[in-house]
Amino acid sequence: MHSIHPFGVTLDWVAPVTNSPAYRQKALVQDTSGLFSYVTKANGIALQAIHATLLVAGFDAQIDDAEDSVRYFRVLAAPAHPM
């Protein structure tokens, strides 16, 4: 739950591969190529899909673009008219 405006729940998705030794090693040495890059792209795709699904379901959701290409995917309210 975000305590600053806009309030709401921030969506996140963590790829299962982030627990693998190969991924952790890439992260430790700050190697942003290959596996690390693929996981970052997949994370963005998954969050966009979740966000789009929530909008179709009637949730009040938005995307905030922050500094350094960071995006916050938020759910602000449940559907006014649930399916």
N, C-alpha and C positions, 0 to 999 in steps of 0.2 A: 504494500500500500504506500503510495507516495504522500508525503506530508506537505508538499508544496503544490502550488497551483500549476497545472490542473491536477486535482486530486484524482485518485483512481488506482486501479491495479495495473502494474507494469508487467507485460508479458515477457517471458524469456524462454529460450529453448536451448538445451545443452545436448550436443551430439554425444552418443555413447562412446565414441572413439576417444573423447577427451580423457578418459580414464586409462588409455593404453600407454604403455611405456614409450612407444614411438612418438606419440603426440606430446607427451610430457617432456621428452628430450628436446623436441623442436621448440617448445615453449620456453624451456630453460635457457637455451642458447639464442632465443629470439630469432629463430629462422622462420621467416614469414612466407617462405615458398612452399610449394608442394602441398603436403598434407594440411599444414596450418591454414594455407590459403583456401583450400577446398572446404575445410570445416567452417571458416568464416563466411564463405559464400553460401554454403548450405544453411547456416544459421539464419542469414538474411532471407533466404527463400522460404524457409519454414515459418518464420515470423510473419512474412507477408501473406502466406497462405492462411495461417491462423487468423490474422487480422481480417482478411477478406471474408472468411467463413463467419466470423462473429458479426460483421456488418450485414451479411445476407440474413443472418438469424435475428437481426433487429437490435443488436446491442449498440450502444453509443460508444464508439471506439475511435481513436485518432492516432496519428503518428506525429511525434514531435522530432524535428531535425535539430540536433544540438551541434556543438562544435566538434571538429575532428571527425566528421562523417559518422557520428554516433546517432542512432535513431532510437527513440523510445516508443514502443508500441503500448498504448494504454487502453484499458476498458474503463469507461467513466460511469456507465449505468447499464443496468439490465434492460431488456426489451420492454417498451411500454405496453406492447400487446404480444405476450408470449405465443409461440406457435401452438 
